[in-house]
Amino acid sequence: KGDVPALKYPWELFSVLRALFESSYFKPGIASSARIGTNVIMEGPVYIGENAVIKANTVIEGPAYIGPGCEIGYSNVLRGPVNIEQNVKTGAFCEIKHSIFQGGVHTHSGYFGDSIIGSNCRFGTGFISANKRIDRGTIACEVKGKKLDTKLQAFGFVAGPDAKFGIHAGTMPGILVGSGAVVGPDTHVIENVPDNTTVFVAPTIKKKKQ
């Protein structure tokens, strides 16, 4: 009942996510085959799927959906609403806040805030997504050459399927990274990256005087 959430732009998935968590389709629970490590804390409504593994000292604040076959690493922090589909793996000390991960994503340590990650993406250690402007204004996103106001004060980035990010890479708020794109190590993305494009900021190497 009520309004149906719009779904024209990627960030509108967040409205759909909220609607699903508030609906009768979401049923919290822990599958009998899931393995929960020591000192794991869960607050609020949480679903953990078949054969999922939650490593020790992780904190999950619902609403949260963790799909079958997922492996959530040691000392992770998940702050809902989060939707993590099947066979996602996260490394130790990874924080995920208000985000959507499609199936097969692998991450190491890092921060993912208010972001949407396509299937089978890969993230090296130390990845950071900026999700707020320094002046706390609403975040604009470039779509087909036009700047659109998302009307969101917290919005990280969107990555298409099979995108790859090197160690210590990062994204500014409102960035769209295309399918199959590659972001090199130590590269901070400040504008959209098209499909199947490599972005790499080469480090400055100082030569010793002879």
C-alpha positions in Angstrom: 0.0 0.0 0.0 1.1 3.6 -0.5 3.5 5.0 -3.1 5.7 2.7 -5.2 9.3 3.8 -5.0 10.7 5.3 -8.2 13.6 3.4 -9.9 15.1 5.6 -12.6 18.5 6.4 -11.2 20.8 4.1 -9.2 20.5 6.0 -5.9 16.7 5.4 -5.9 17.5 1.8 -5.0 17.9 3.0 -1.4 14.2 3.8 -1.3 13.4 0.3 -2.6 15.7 -1.2 0.0 13.9 0.6 2.8 10.5 -0.5 1.4 11.6 -4.1 1.3 12.9 -4.1 4.8 9.7 -2.6 6.1 7.5 -5.1 4.2 6.4 -8.6 5.1 8.8 -10.1 2.6 11.7 -9.5 5.0 11.8 -12.1 7.7 14.7 -11.9 10.2 16.4 -15.1 11.3 19.6 -17.2 11.2 19.8 -20.3 9.0 20.7 -23.5 10.8 23.8 -24.0 8.7 25.2 -20.5 9.3 28.2 -20.2 11.5 28.5 -17.3 14.0 31.8 -16.5 15.6 32.5 -15.5 19.2 31.6 -12.1 20.4 29.4 -11.3 17.4 26.8 -8.6 18.3 23.5 -8.3 16.4 21.0 -5.6 17.0 17.7 -5.1 15.3 16.2 -7.2 12.5 18.9 -9.4 10.8 18.7 -12.2 8.4 21.7 -14.6 7.8 21.4 -17.1 5.0 22.4 -20.7 4.6 26.1 -21.6 5.0 27.0 -17.9 5.8 30.0 -17.3 8.1 30.2 -14.3 10.5 33.7 -14.1 11.9 34.5 -13.2 15.5 34.0 -9.7 17.0 31.7 -8.4 14.2 28.9 -6.0 14.9 25.7 -6.0 12.8 23.1 -3.3 13.3 19.9 -4.1 11.4 18.0 -4.1 9.3 20.5 -6.3 7.5 20.2 -9.1 5.0 23.3 -11.4 4.6 22.7 -13.9 1.8 23.7 -17.6 1.5 27.4 -18.4 1.3 28.6 -15.0 2.5 31.8 -14.7 4.6 31.9 -11.6 6.8 35.5 -11.1 8.1 36.8 -10.5 11.6 35.9 -7.3 13.4 33.6 -6.0 10.7 30.9 -3.3 11.3 27.7 -3.5 9.3 25.3 -0.5 9.9 21.9 -1.0 8.3 20.0 -0.9 6.3 22.5 -3.2 4.4 21.7 -5.8 1.7 24.5 -8.3 1.0 23.7 -10.9 -1.6 25.1 -14.4 -2.0 28.8 -15.4 -1.8 30.1 -12.0 -0.8 33.4 -12.0 1.1 34.8 -9.2 3.3 38.2 -9.0 4.9 39.0 -8.0 8.5 38.2 -4.5 9.7 35.7 -3.7 6.9 32.8 -1.2 7.6 29.7 -1.2 5.5 27.0 1.4 6.1 23.7 1.7 4.3 24.8 -0.1 1.2 23.8 -2.7 -1.3 26.3 -5.5 -2.4 25.3 -7.8 -5.2 26.5 -11.4 -5.4 30.2 -12.4 -5.5 31.7 -9.1 -4.3 35.1 -9.5 -2.5 36.6 -6.8 -0.3 39.5 -6.4 2.1 39.6 -3.8 4.8 37.9 -0.4 4.0 34.8 1.8 4.3 31.8 1.5 2.1 29.2 4.2 2.9 25.8 4.7 1.2 27.0 2.9 -1.9 25.7 0.3 -4.5 28.2 -2.4 -5.6 27.5 -4.5 -8.6 28.2 -8.3 -8.8 31.7 -9.7 -8.7 33.5 -6.5 -7.9 36.9 -6.6 -6.3 38.4 -4.2 -3.8 42.0 -4.1 -2.5 42.8 -3.4 1.1 42.3 0.2 2.4 39.5 1.2 0.0 37.6 4.3 1.1 34.3 5.7 -0.2 33.6 9.4 0.7 29.9 9.7 1.2 29.4 13.3 2.4 30.4 16.7 1.1 32.6 18.7 3.4 29.9 21.4 3.6 27.2 18.8 4.2 25.2 19.9 1.1 23.2 17.6 -1.1 25.2 15.5 -3.5 25.1 15.9 -7.3 25.7 13.1 -9.7 26.6 13.3 -13.4 24.3 11.3 -15.6 24.6 11.5 -19.4 26.5 14.7 -19.2 24.1 16.4 -16.9 24.5 17.2 -13.2 21.5 15.9 -11.2 20.8 16.7 -7.5 20.2 13.4 -5.8 18.7 15.3 -2.8 20.8 13.0 -0.6 23.3 14.3 2.0 24.9 10.9 2.2 25.7 9.1 -1.1 28.9 7.3 -1.8 29.4 5.7 -5.2 27.9 3.1 -7.6 30.1 0.4 -9.2 28.9 -1.7 -12.1 29.5 -5.5 -12.3 33.1 -6.7 -12.5 34.7 -3.4 -11.5 38.1 -3.7 -9.8 39.8 -1.3 -7.3 43.5 -1.5 -6.3 44.8 -1.0 -2.8 44.2 2.4 -1.1 41.8 3.5 -3.9 39.0 5.8 -3.1 35.9 7.5 -4.5 34.4 11.0 -4.0 30.6 11.3 -3.3 28.2 10.7 -6.2 30.7 8.9 -8.4 29.6 6.3 -11.0 32.1 3.6 -11.9 31.2 1.5 -15.0 31.1 -2.2 -15.5 34.5 -3.8 -16.0 36.3 -0.6 -15.0 39.7 -0.8 -13.3 40.8 1.8 -10.7 44.5 1.5 -10.0 46.1 1.6 -6.5 46.3 4.9 -4.6 43.9 6.4 -7.1 41.1 8.7 -5.9 38.3 8.9 -8.4 36.8 12.4 -8.7 34.7 11.9 -11.8 32.7 9.1 -13.4 34.6 6.2 -15.0 33.1 4.7 -18.2 32.6 1.0 -18.7 35.8 -1.1 -19.3 38.1 1.9 -18.6 41.3 1.9 -16.6 42.0 4.9 -14.3 45.5 5.1 -12.7 47.3 7.9 -11.1 51.0 7.1 -11.3 53.0 7.9 -8.2 55.7 10.6 -8.3 59.1 9.0 -7.9 62.0 11.2 -6.9 65.3 10.2 -8.3 68.4 10.4 -6.1 71.1 12.8 -7.2 74.2 11.2 -8.5 
